[in-house]
Amino acid sequence: MKRSARFARWLAPLLMAFGLAALAADTPVLRVAYAGSMGVVMDHDLGPAVASAQHASYQGIGQGSYALARLLVGKQLQADVFVAITPGPIEVVQQAGLVEHAEPVASTRMVVVYSPRSRYAADFAAAAKGRKSWYEVLREPGLRFGRTDPAVDPQGANALLTLQLASRYYHQPDLLQQVAGDFQNPQQIFAETSLMSRLEAGQIDATIGYASAAFSHHLPVVDLPAEIDLAQPAMQSSWYAQAGFTLANGKKIDAQPLVFYAAVPNDAKQPALGRAFVEFMRGAQGQAMLRERGYDPPHGDAL
């Protein structure tokens, strides 16, 4: 009897381990490829919420939207949902026949984001109150300006477009060159997923980026006029369209609405989970999560 009891005590944990392993093997994985600036809201809020509701596990992949689009098209990455900012990356996957429909799920605007550890923090705070010109602070000698690669990330491209518009708006013809240098200046370019953490650590002084990303990381900002922040659809054709540039590889960059779009790729392994994720983002609970992280409501039509 004692021997049987000892055997049962030995066998029970083993059976439990096998049961848990089988359960894990049966748990579907929801894979979401998202614009890198969305890391906080995706990995802390939206992803876990949908995974829990759908009895699935969640895996998020954050990078620049254009880079993700090319990885998806090249079959180097598989995802059940693709969330990108601006229509451009969505158009890349649509032209490849990988996506047929994309829904607007959120929007944002461009701001100057600065590090509270920067020696220029007081100057940026003064600019936020209208006591100083923000672009004059960015032109200070020794200021460490960071941005993402405009060839792979819309945020990096939009930083340059914002400077172009500011150059026109403030009648400062050399502003873009003085602040950013070359379009793909290696001394300023960092991965999108590390840009905000570098600001938090004080490794760089400032960037021009998305208000939503700054809010999620609790970083201070300088708000920009509507003529510059790329957030006003009504100004797209009359004003924003005046900004644009061509990269060394021949890629033309134009200003586009700062809207986040979500799509379920045709090769999704879990299309039902993908559709559930998009529906959740557009629903009341998902929109509340996005709003709490500093995102604005979506606007415009589906793509």
Buried (B, 14 or more C-beta within 10 A) or exposed (E): EEEEEEEEEEEEEEEEEEEEEEEEEEEBEBBBBBBBBBBBBBBBBBBBBBBEEBEBBBBBBBBBBBBBBBBBBEEEBBBBBBBBBBBBBBBBBBEBEBBEEBBBBBBBBBBBBBBEEBEBBEBBBBBBEEEBBBBEBBBEEEBBBBBBBBBBBBBBBBBBBBBBBBBBBBEBEEBBEBBBEEBBEEEBBBBBBBBBEBBBEBBBBBBBBBBBBBBBBEBBBBBBEEBBBBBBEEBBEEBBEEBBBEBEEEEEBEBBBBBBBBBBBEEBBBBBBBBBBBEBBBEEBBBEBBBEBBBBEBBEEEB
